[in-house]
Amino acid sequence: MDDARLIENLIYRYAELIDGGDFEGVARLFRHGRIHGMDDPPPEAVFEGFDGVLKMYEMTTRRYDDGTPKTHHITSNVQVEIADDAERAVARTYYCVMQATDSLPLQPIITGRYHDTFHRVDGAWWFDTRLMLVDQLGDLSQHMLLDLGL
């Protein structure tokens, strides 16, 4: 499998894990990386490594009795560029999160873009940085445990 496909698979694996409520699995994807939601974030807004990313999802994302957030992340428009040294890469991706709960009919609740960087560690691709940009907000009341303040 070529490098671009391996990186796409990491992007899609993230969606599968988060929708399954597997926050530890998501955190493992970032054990050599970090997540933040703004350009030039203050240190307290950067969640780094397994522990940081796990903490972020546990404090922000609601899970229901079945252990999932009752979401479906749709990722599209994936564009991957591999650096000349084949040790680093960047990707741009669109996302749309759908959700349905007992009190919320199926609907899009948030859309935006991921700006990701990747790096190789011991020959394997890993997330380095994920910047999560929000373009449109719907009803996040059944999904988030806090107000995004956007």
Secondary structure in CASP SS format (residue, H / E / C, confidence):
PFRMAT SS
TARGET T0000
AUTHOR 0000-0000-0000
METHOD secondary structure of the structure
MODEL  1
M C 1.00
D C 1.00
D H 1.00
A H 1.00
R H 1.00
L H 1.00
I H 1.00
E H 1.00
N H 1.00
L H 1.00
I H 1.00
Y H 1.00
R H 1.00
Y H 1.00
A H 1.00
E H 1.00
L H 1.00
I H 1.00
D H 1.00
G C 1.00
G C 1.00
D C 1.00
F H 1.00
E H 1.00
G H 1.00
V H 1.00
A H 1.00
R H 1.00
L H 1.00
F C 1.00
R C 1.00
H C 1.00
G C 1.00
R E 1.00
I E 1.00
H E 1.00
G C 1.00
M C 1.00
D C 1.00
D C 1.00
P C 1.00
P C 1.00
P H 1.00
E H 1.00
A H 1.00
V C 1.00
F E 1.00
E E 1.00
G H 1.00
F H 1.00
D H 1.00
G H 1.00
V H 1.00
L H 1.00
K H 1.00
M H 1.00
Y H 1.00
E H 1.00
M H 1.00
T H 1.00
T E 1.00
R C 1.00
R C 1.00
Y C 1.00
D C 1.00
D C 1.00
G C 1.00
T C 1.00
P C 1.00
K C 1.00
T E 1.00
H E 1.00
H E 1.00
I E 1.00
T E 1.00
S E 1.00
N E 1.00
V E 1.00
Q E 1.00
V E 1.00
E E 1.00
I E 1.00
A C 1.00
D C 1.00
D C 1.00
A C 1.00
E C 1.00
R E 1.00
A E 1.00
V E 1.00
A E 1.00
R E 1.00
T E 1.00
Y E 1.00
Y E 1.00
C E 1.00
V E 1.00
M E 1.00
Q E 1.00
A E 1.00
T E 1.00
D C 1.00
S C 1.00
L E 1.00
P E 1.00
L E 1.00
Q E 1.00
P E 1.00
I E 1.00
I E 1.00
T E 1.00
G E 1.00
R E 1.00
Y E 1.00
H E 1.00
D E 1.00
T E 1.00
F E 1.00
H E 1.00
R E 1.00
V E 1.00
D C 1.00
G C 1.00
A E 1.00
W E 1.00
W E 1.00
F E 1.00
D E 1.00
T E 1.00
R E 1.00
L E 1.00
M E 1.00
L E 1.00
V E 1.00
D E 1.00
Q E 1.00
L E 1.00
G C 1.00
D C 1.00
L C 1.00
S C 1.00
Q C 1.00
H C 1.00
M E 1.00
L C 1.00
L C 1.00
D C 1.00
L C 1.00
G C 1.00
L C 1.00
END
